[in-house]
Every structure is written in structure tokens, then in C-alpha cells.
Amino acid sequence: MSPERRPSPSRLLCDLVDIDSVTGNEQGVILFLEDRLQRMGASITRYPMGEGRYNLLGSIGSGRPIVCLNAHADTMPPSGQSVPRSVREKGIVRGLGSCDDKASIASMLLALQSLARLELRGRVDLLVSIDEEVSSNGVRTCVQKGYRCDFAIVGEPTGLAPVIAHSGLVFLDLIAKGTGGHGSSPWTGKNAIVSMFELYRDLDGLVSKFPVHALVGRPSTNLGTISGGDATNRIPDRCHATVDVRVMPGMSVSDAIERMRRLVEGRDGEFKVYKRGDPMESDRASRLLDAVLDCESEVLGAPMPPRGFRGWTEADPFRNLLGADTLVLGPGEIAHAHSPNEFIELAQVENAFRIYSSVARRLLGGGSR
């Protein structure tokens, strides 16, 4: 791929979708992207995450400021019709990862290619992270290993609306204990499954009192899995559950965890956090947001209003660890992500490419080489 010849968004996206990159198996798509970045003249940096796996950074230009375009390479496992093979139809591409998150990768790669023709006053990066869907440690690892930037656009399916605030998350592993006995005399023991329901009810009540956010909404809990007991006529002495807790901007995840821990352990339950991410909120008075709104006016005819996002994204480490001017913006609709028939409208991929490249030019300036 040379700076003089841009591939079609549909062909590039199909190539990406056709490479299996379920979390833990991202190497194929990372190597594909590394090859194309090298061919356009980008400098390459690898940020390892375990043996044989790494986040990929491709950079054009030098110095500061640094504009980072970030998207994740990994996908959820196949489900229903959403298999890792692309299907191109009129105006859309179907396939696993087409919406989340390979449409953003394709748009960002095309933007970087167009920017490679310019003399930039600063640097533009494409940071492709891995393991976002499971550990969410891709960008965090890069930051811990020294990565820095001044502006960050995180590509997730937002329908091209700029997201300036999103929720934090805490995934909990809970155990409620009981005492066994014969099911014909349930009063002789303590039913751990009933105890878990009571514990979850109280946990949900606690979380409901956490702060509400004007753009993102109210905090929430979801009892995702539950298991306990081994026979209908035996009182279960142990019950295991996992709970998804969403925390709004204005409250730290650490504070939320401590409050939940006190409640659970005060009822003799076992409490473990196995995934966490902080809420993100950016200033409305932002050079990046101003640039995005101006560029969307040019590309779309009118800017998309800034909004909140119920999900967690890797905007968290950019904003909370680096203090970078950060927002989330990408092609596709969140309702299509993780769905059994995932797809993306190609018009959004093309518009995202134009917005990304226009925003970078506005922030970094630069003329033709």
C-alpha cells in the first residue's frame, strides 16, 4: 500500500474481517496491519503482552503534539451468523468484527495513509490494541511501557457521534455460603442460592445510590451468571454468581469496589474483582472536540451532538492515566456489535476516514510534501 494509491474501504475491511482475531489469536491481523504500515513509511513500535502477542503502533511524522487514533484488533468469538468471513452486500459488510472494531481500524489506517503525504507539525499514531474484549489491558500496557500522546480518538461503534463520557465497569465474582441438609426440611439448613439472591438484591440497592451522570445515565448491576446446588432434594451450601456493575463518571471505581466489598463481606460472602475499568469524562471545552465538530460539519453537513456511552472503552487509560484530550468516535452502531449478524454500513467507514484525517490535519497542520 503506497501513499499514492488508496484501497477501497470495502476491500480493506473485508481483508481485515477475513483474518480470524478472536481474543488471544490477534497475531494474524496485527501482522497484516504491520505490513501495510511499513509499506506506507510508518515507523513501527511493538508493545508486548505476553509471549508472541503485542500491541502495534504505527507513527507518521515526529515531535509534538501527538494525535493517537486507537482501535482494538480482537473480536468476540463467533455467534450465530457472525462468523469470521466477510460478506459484501450493497452498501454493507457483514462478518465477525466488521462493526466492533475492524471498521474503525480500516478508517484509521486509510486516514494515516492520507496523512503520510503531508508535512505534519507533530505526529499521528495508529495504536492497535489487543485483548480489549477480555482483559482490557491493551492500551494500559502501552502506557505502562511509556507510550504518550496529547490527543486520542478511540474508535468504537458510536454512529460517528463524539462520546465525551462513558461508564466504568466492575466485574464481580461472588460466593454465598450456606449449610446443607435434606430438601424435605429446608428450615434445618441455610440455602446458599436464596442467600445469593438476597445478597444481590442488597448489592443492587447499594449501587442504585451511586452517582447518576447527565449524559451516561444511572449506575446499574446485571446478575450475569449464577450456579449452585447439586440436587433438587438437597439444601445447597454454596452458590457462585458473577455481576456486571456500571459506575458513572463522578465516582471512582476504587470507591465503588470498597463499598461493595464491605457489604458482601459483612454478610459472610466472598468477593473478588476480576475486571475493572474507570469511568471517562472529557472537558466540553476541548480542542479535540472543537476540531471534531468542525470536521463533522464539513463531512456530514452538520455535527453530531456529543453524548455519553453506557459501555467502557480504552478511552479510560488515555484520559485517566495520560490526561490526554480524549473522546470516543467510530463508525457503526453499538447495537450491531457482539450481535449474531454483525454488520457495518460502508458509508460510515468512508465518513469516519474523512473525519479522522481532517481532525488530525486541523490539530497538526501541514501541507503537501
C-alpha positions as CSV (number, residue, x, y, z in Angstrom):
1,M,0.0,0.0,0.0
2,S,1.6,3.3,-1.1
3,P,0.6,6.8,-0.1
4,E,-0.4,7.4,-3.8
5,R,-2.9,4.6,-4.0
6,R,-5.7,4.2,-1.5
7,P,-7.5,0.9,-1.4
8,S,-11.3,0.9,-1.3
9,P,-12.7,0.9,2.3
10,S,-14.8,-2.2,1.5
11,R,-11.8,-4.3,0.2
12,L,-9.7,-3.3,3.2
13,L,-12.4,-4.0,5.7
14,C,-13.2,-7.4,4.1
15,D,-9.5,-8.3,4.2
16,L,-9.5,-7.5,8.0
17,V,-12.7,-9.4,8.7
18,D,-11.4,-12.4,6.9
19,I,-8.5,-12.7,9.3
20,D,-9.6,-14.5,12.5
21,S,-8.6,-12.4,15.5
22,V,-10.7,-13.7,18.4
23,T,-9.1,-12.5,21.6
24,G,-5.9,-14.4,22.1
25,N,-5.4,-15.0,18.4
26,E,-4.7,-11.5,17.1
27,Q,-1.3,-12.1,15.6
28,G,-2.6,-12.6,12.0
29,V,-4.4,-9.3,11.8
30,I,-1.6,-7.5,13.7
31,L,1.0,-8.8,11.1
32,F,-1.4,-7.7,8.3
33,L,-1.5,-4.2,9.7
34,E,2.2,-4.0,10.4
35,D,3.0,-4.9,6.8
36,R,0.7,-2.1,5.5
37,L,2.0,0.4,7.9
38,Q,5.6,-0.3,6.9
39,R,4.7,0.0,3.3
40,M,3.3,3.4,3.8
41,G,6.5,4.5,5.6
42,A,5.3,4.5,9.1
43,S,7.7,3.8,11.9
44,I,6.7,0.7,13.9
45,T,6.8,0.0,17.7
46,R,5.6,-3.2,19.4
47,Y,4.3,-3.2,22.9
48,P,4.4,-6.9,24.1
49,M,1.6,-8.5,26.0
50,G,2.8,-12.0,26.8
51,E,4.6,-14.4,24.6
52,G,4.0,-13.9,20.9
53,R,1.4,-11.1,21.4
54,Y,1.8,-7.4,21.1
55,N,0.0,-4.1,20.6
56,L,1.1,-2.4,17.4
57,L,2.0,1.3,17.0
58,G,2.5,2.9,13.6
59,S,3.6,6.5,13.5
60,I,3.8,9.2,10.8
61,G,5.6,12.5,11.4
62,S,7.6,13.4,14.5
63,G,7.7,15.7,17.6
64,R,4.7,17.1,19.4
65,P,1.8,17.3,19.6
66,I,0.9,13.6,19.1
67,V,-2.6,12.6,17.8
68,C,-3.4,9.0,18.5
69,L,-6.0,7.0,16.6
70,N,-6.8,3.8,18.6
71,A,-8.9,0.8,17.9
72,H,-8.7,-2.8,19.0
73,A,-7.8,-5.8,16.9
74,D,-9.5,-8.6,18.9
75,T,-13.1,-9.7,18.4
76,M,-15.6,-11.8,20.4
77,P,-16.0,-15.5,19.5
78,P,-18.3,-16.3,16.6
79,S,-22.0,-16.4,17.3
80,G,-25.0,-17.2,15.0
81,Q,-24.3,-15.9,11.5
82,S,-21.4,-13.7,12.7
83,V,-18.6,-15.8,11.5
84,P,-15.0,-14.6,10.6
85,R,-15.8,-14.4,6.9
86,S,-16.8,-11.2,5.2
87,V,-20.0,-10.9,3.1
88,R,-20.2,-7.8,1.0
89,E,-23.6,-6.7,0.1
90,K,-25.0,-3.4,-1.3
91,G,-23.7,-0.7,1.0
92,I,-22.7,-3.0,3.9
93,V,-20.1,-5.6,5.0
94,R,-21.2,-8.4,7.3
95,G,-18.9,-10.6,9.4
96,L,-17.4,-11.0,12.9
97,G,-15.6,-7.8,13.9
98,S,-16.9,-5.8,11.0
99,C,-18.5,-3.3,13.3
100,D,-16.5,-3.9,16.5
101,D,-13.8,-2.9,15.8
102,K,-12.4,-3.5,12.3
103,A,-14.4,-0.8,10.7
104,S,-12.6,1.7,12.9
105,I,-9.2,0.1,12.1
106,A,-9.9,0.3,8.4
107,S,-10.9,4.0,8.6
108,M,-7.9,4.9,10.8
109,L,-5.5,3.0,8.5
110,L,-6.8,4.9,5.5
111,A,-6.6,8.2,7.4
112,L,-2.9,7.5,8.3
113,Q,-2.2,6.7,4.7
114,S,-3.6,10.0,3.5
115,L,-1.7,11.9,6.2
116,A,1.6,10.2,5.2
117,R,1.6,12.6,2.1
118,L,1.7,15.7,4.3
119,E,4.4,17.6,6.2
120,L,2.9,17.4,9.7
121,R,3.8,19.7,12.6
122,G,3.8,16.8,15.0
123,R,3.0,13.1,14.8
124,V,-0.1,11.0,14.2
125,D,-0.2,7.5,15.5
126,L,-2.3,4.4,14.8
127,L,-2.3,2.3,18.0
128,V,-3.9,-1.1,17.5
129,S,-4.5,-2.7,20.8
130,I,-5.2,-6.4,21.6
131,D,-7.1,-8.2,24.3
132,E,-9.6,-5.4,24.7
133,E,-12.6,-7.7,24.9
134,V,-11.3,-9.8,27.7
135,S,-8.7,-8.1,30.0
136,S,-9.0,-4.6,28.5
137,N,-5.3,-4.2,29.3
138,G,-4.0,-3.3,25.7
139,V,-3.7,0.5,26.0
140,R,-2.9,0.3,29.7
141,T,0.1,-1.9,28.9
142,C,1.3,0.6,26.2
143,V,1.0,3.5,28.7
144,Q,2.8,1.5,31.4
145,K,5.6,0.8,28.9
146,G,6.0,4.5,28.1
147,Y,3.5,5.4,25.4
148,R,2.4,9.1,25.4
149,C,0.1,11.3,23.3
150,D,-1.6,14.6,23.5
151,F,-4.9,13.8,21.8
152,A,-6.7,10.4,21.5
153,I,-9.6,9.3,19.4
154,V,-10.8,5.8,20.4
155,G,-12.6,4.0,17.6
156,E,-15.7,2.2,18.8
157,P,-19.2,2.0,17.2
158,T,-20.7,5.3,18.2
159,G,-22.5,6.1,14.9
160,L,-19.9,8.8,14.4
161,A,-21.2,10.7,17.4
162,P,-18.4,12.0,19.6
163,V,-18.6,10.4,23.1
164,I,-17.2,12.6,25.8
165,A,-18.2,10.4,28.8
166,H,-18.6,6.7,29.4
167,S,-19.2,4.4,32.3
168,G,-16.7,2.5,34.4
169,L,-17.1,-1.2,35.0
170,V,-16.5,-3.7,37.7
171,F,-17.0,-7.5,37.1
172,L,-17.5,-9.3,40.4
173,D,-17.1,-12.9,41.3
174,L,-19.3,-13.6,44.4
175,I,-19.8,-16.6,46.6
176,A,-22.6,-17.0,49.1
177,K,-22.3,-19.8,51.8
178,G,-24.9,-21.9,53.4
179,T,-25.3,-25.1,55.3
180,G,-26.6,-28.3,53.7
181,G,-29.4,-30.6,54.7
182,H,-32.4,-32.6,53.4
183,G,-34.6,-30.7,50.9
184,S,-37.7,-32.0,52.7
185,S,-36.8,-29.9,55.8
186,P,-35.3,-26.7,54.3
187,W,-35.5,-24.9,57.7
188,T,-32.8,-27.2,59.0
189,G,-30.1,-25.6,56.9
190,K,-29.3,-22.3,55.1
191,N,-29.9,-22.2,51.4
192,A,-26.9,-20.5,49.7
193,I,-28.9,-19.8,46.5
194,V,-31.5,-17.9,48.5
195,S,-28.7,-16.1,50.3
196,M,-27.2,-15.1,46.9
197,F,-30.4,-13.6,45.7
198,E,-30.7,-11.6,49.0
199,L,-27.1,-10.5,48.6
200,Y,-27.6,-9.5,45.0
201,R,-30.7,-7.5,46.0
202,D,-28.8,-5.6,48.6
203,L,-25.8,-5.0,46.3
204,D,-28.2,-3.7,43.6
205,G,-29.7,-1.4,46.2
206,L,-26.3,-0.1,47.2
207,V,-25.2,0.6,43.6
208,S,-28.5,2.3,42.8
209,K,-27.5,5.1,45.3
210,F,-24.2,5.7,43.4
211,P,-24.0,9.0,41.4
212,V,-26.0,9.5,38.2
213,H,-24.5,11.2,35.2
214,A,-26.4,13.6,32.9
215,L,-25.0,12.0,29.7
216,V,-24.4,8.4,30.6
217,G,-27.3,7.7,32.9
218,R,-27.7,5.8,36.2
219,P,-25.4,3.1,37.7
220,S,-26.5,-0.4,37.2
221,T,-25.9,-4.1,38.0
222,N,-26.5,-7.2,36.0
223,L,-26.6,-10.7,37.5
224,G,-24.9,-12.4,34.7
225,T,-24.4,-15.9,35.8
226,I,-25.4,-18.0,38.8
227,S,-24.8,-21.6,39.8
228,G,-25.4,-23.6,43.0
229,G,-26.7,-26.8,44.4
230,D,-26.4,-30.3,43.0
231,A,-29.7,-32.0,43.7
232,T,-33.3,-30.8,44.0
233,N,-33.8,-32.5,47.4
234,R,-30.6,-31.2,49.0
235,I,-30.2,-27.7,50.6
236,P,-27.4,-26.0,48.6
237,D,-24.4,-25.0,50.8
238,R,-22.7,-22.8,48.2
239,C,-23.7,-20.5,45.4
240,H,-21.5,-18.7,42.8
241,A,-22.5,-15.7,40.8
242,T,-20.9,-13.1,38.6
243,V,-22.2,-9.5,38.4
244,D,-21.5,-6.7,36.0
245,V,-21.6,-3.3,37.8
246,R,-21.5,0.0,35.8
247,V,-20.2,3.1,37.6
248,M,-20.8,6.6,36.3
249,P,-18.3,9.5,35.9
250,G,-18.1,11.3,39.2
251,M,-17.3,8.2,41.2
252,S,-14.1,6.3,41.2
253,V,-14.2,2.6,40.7
254,S,-11.9,2.1,43.7
255,D,-14.5,3.8,45.9
256,A,-17.3,1.7,44.4
257,I,-15.3,-1.5,45.0
258,E,-14.6,-0.7,48.6
259,R,-18.3,0.0,49.4
260,M,-19.4,-3.2,47.7
261,R,-16.7,-5.3,49.4
262,R,-17.8,-4.1,52.8
263,L,-21.4,-5.1,52.0
264,V,-20.6,-8.6,50.7
265,E,-18.0,-9.5,53.3
266,G,-20.3,-8.1,56.0
267,R,-22.8,-10.9,55.0
268,D,-20.1,-13.6,55.1
269,G,-19.8,-13.7,51.3
270,E,-16.7,-14.0,49.3
271,F,-15.9,-11.1,47.0
272,K,-13.4,-10.9,44.1
273,V,-13.0,-8.3,41.3
274,Y,-11.8,-10.0,38.0
275,K,-12.2,-7.0,35.7
276,R,-12.3,-3.3,36.2
277,G,-12.2,0.0,34.2
278,D,-12.7,3.6,35.3
279,P,-15.3,6.0,34.0
280,M,-14.1,8.5,31.5
281,E,-15.2,12.1,31.1
282,S,-13.6,14.8,28.9
283,D,-14.0,18.6,29.1
284,R,-16.5,20.1,26.8
285,A,-14.0,23.0,26.3
286,S,-11.7,20.8,24.3
287,R,-9.5,21.4,21.2
288,L,-10.2,17.9,20.1
289,L,-14.0,18.1,20.4
290,D,-14.0,21.5,18.7
291,A,-12.0,20.0,15.8
292,V,-14.3,17.0,15.5
293,L,-17.5,19.1,15.5
294,D,-16.0,21.4,12.8
295,C,-14.9,18.5,10.7
296,E,-18.2,16.7,11.0
297,S,-19.9,19.8,9.8
298,E,-17.8,19.6,6.7
299,V,-18.1,15.8,6.1
300,L,-21.6,15.1,7.3
301,G,-23.2,18.5,6.7
302,A,-23.8,19.0,10.5
303,P,-22.0,18.0,13.7
304,M,-23.2,15.0,15.7
305,P,-24.1,16.2,19.3
306,P,-21.6,15.0,21.9
307,R,-23.1,12.2,24.0
308,G,-22.4,9.6,26.7
309,F,-21.9,5.9,26.3
310,R,-23.0,3.1,28.6
311,G,-20.1,0.8,27.7
312,W,-16.5,1.0,28.8
313,T,-13.7,1.8,26.3
314,E,-10.0,2.2,26.2
315,A,-10.5,6.0,26.3
316,D,-10.1,5.4,30.1
317,P,-6.3,5.0,30.2
318,F,-5.8,7.8,27.6
319,R,-7.8,10.2,29.7
320,N,-7.2,9.0,33.3
321,L,-3.6,7.8,33.1
322,L,-2.2,10.2,30.5
323,G,-4.5,13.2,30.9
324,A,-4.8,13.3,27.1
325,D,-7.6,15.3,25.4
326,T,-9.7,12.2,24.6
327,L,-13.0,11.2,23.0
328,V,-14.6,8.1,21.5
329,L,-15.8,8.2,17.9
330,G,-16.2,5.5,15.3
331,P,-18.4,4.0,12.5
332,G,-21.2,1.6,13.3
333,E,-23.9,1.2,15.9
334,I,-23.3,-0.4,19.3
335,A,-26.5,-2.5,18.8
336,H,-24.7,-4.4,16.0
337,A,-21.6,-5.1,18.0
338,H,-21.4,-8.6,19.6
339,S,-24.6,-9.5,17.7
340,P,-25.2,-12.8,15.8
341,N,-25.4,-10.9,12.5
342,E,-22.8,-8.2,12.9
343,F,-22.5,-5.7,10.0
344,I,-21.3,-2.2,9.2
345,E,-22.5,0.4,6.7
346,L,-19.7,1.3,4.3
347,A,-20.8,4.9,4.1
348,Q,-19.9,5.3,7.8
349,V,-16.5,3.7,7.2
350,E,-15.8,6.3,4.5
351,N,-17.1,9.2,6.6
352,A,-15.0,8.1,9.6
353,F,-11.9,8.0,7.4
354,R,-12.6,11.6,6.3
355,I,-13.3,12.8,9.8
356,Y,-10.2,11.2,11.3
357,S,-7.9,12.6,8.7
358,S,-9.5,16.0,8.7
359,V,-9.2,16.3,12.5
360,A,-5.6,15.3,12.5
361,R,-4.8,17.9,9.8
362,R,-6.6,20.5,11.9
363,L,-4.7,19.7,15.0
364,L,-1.3,19.2,13.4
365,G,-1.5,21.4,10.3
366,G,0.8,20.6,7.4
367,G,1.0,20.9,3.7
368,S,1.7,18.5,0.8
369,R,5.2,17.1,0.5
